[in-house]
Amino acid sequence: MPGRLYSVSLLGLALAAVLLTGREFRSLSEKQTVVRGPGVSAVTRLSDCLPALRGTAGDTDVYFLESGKPGGTLLVLGGVHANEPAGMLSAVLLVENARLEKGRMLVIPEANASAFTHVESAEGFPVRFTMAAEDGSARWFRFGGRLTNPVHQWPDPEVYTHYPSGQLLSDFDVRNLDRAFPGRPDGNFTERIAFAITGLIRREKVDLTIDLHEARPMNPIVNCVIFHERAREIASLGSIDLESAGVKLRLEPSPQNLHGMSHRELGDHTDTTALLMETANPIQDRLHGRTSEQLILDGRDDFFLQAARRGLLYVTYEGKGLPLEERVGRHLASLAKLVQIFGELNPEREIGLGNLPDYALLKDRGISPFLRPAIR
Ligand SMILES: [Zn+2]
């Protein structure tokens, strides 16, 4: 009898573990809210450009903000890498705040929606982070992985061959959306997502594409704009103007022989002018201490402070860390400048962006005043 009681207890414990972990696993598929701001004229799905994506974890919302006045078309990508929250959040703030004064803007805050449904294993990453909206109510966002969720694309090959260049890349990069462009309609899941974005650019005749990322503070590409050759002048003039405004944006030409990245392939395979920007994200670096929601929000970690003192970081790092509002503010200020320069160089395709959250205001008051309450 005691043995039987023991078995029943063990079974009970196992069931409880399954229920608890199962609930947590299911919650990873729960979608964060993006509120339609007053400037949004339509919301479509990425799968409109590739019906095979419909109903899959790779489908995602595409927000249209249109002025009704002639001008150019801008596409902003956030969340190509779901573990780089400033990129996604900058795109969310554009959707919730911006008003177009000329031309139009398309925004995809979660470009790789599948990557927002998991985190990299064995790192103890938080799966979401919470901030207050303008009225004090809570808004939560997903912290995801760099790659497509292996639940949606598996197994990885021993070597990933990029299409169409034939370049050989690391096995895991087969699930990296920023190694999958321009993509193909009958390729693997990540290539299909890339193909749909490329198709959107062609269909909507997107003039300017800006892809928002973050990188490790120990990576020299932080606080850089990486530009396709057709975007060289915009990036150079933008960098000069930003520096005089106190924002240092380093210039990095897109490597011609490194394939799959948005700035290279979208520039080569479509008529769009393609750029990518990086801010510095401590939680992405190997150097971090405890991986917590706090580290996502303020980027404060004593290990980085010590590394900065030894000159190992490519960003200025002080006791206050690298707060998310500063990274988002930098992205939005840089984006506004690049869009303005694009308009000056191409007056017939000018894109007028109004009501963007100001960098100084973001640094001073944080992100909350620019987040709308999530009313479902
Ligand atoms: Zn990235």
Residues whose N, C-alpha, C, O or C-beta is under 5 A from the ligand:
A	BS01	ZN	H81 E84 H213 E214
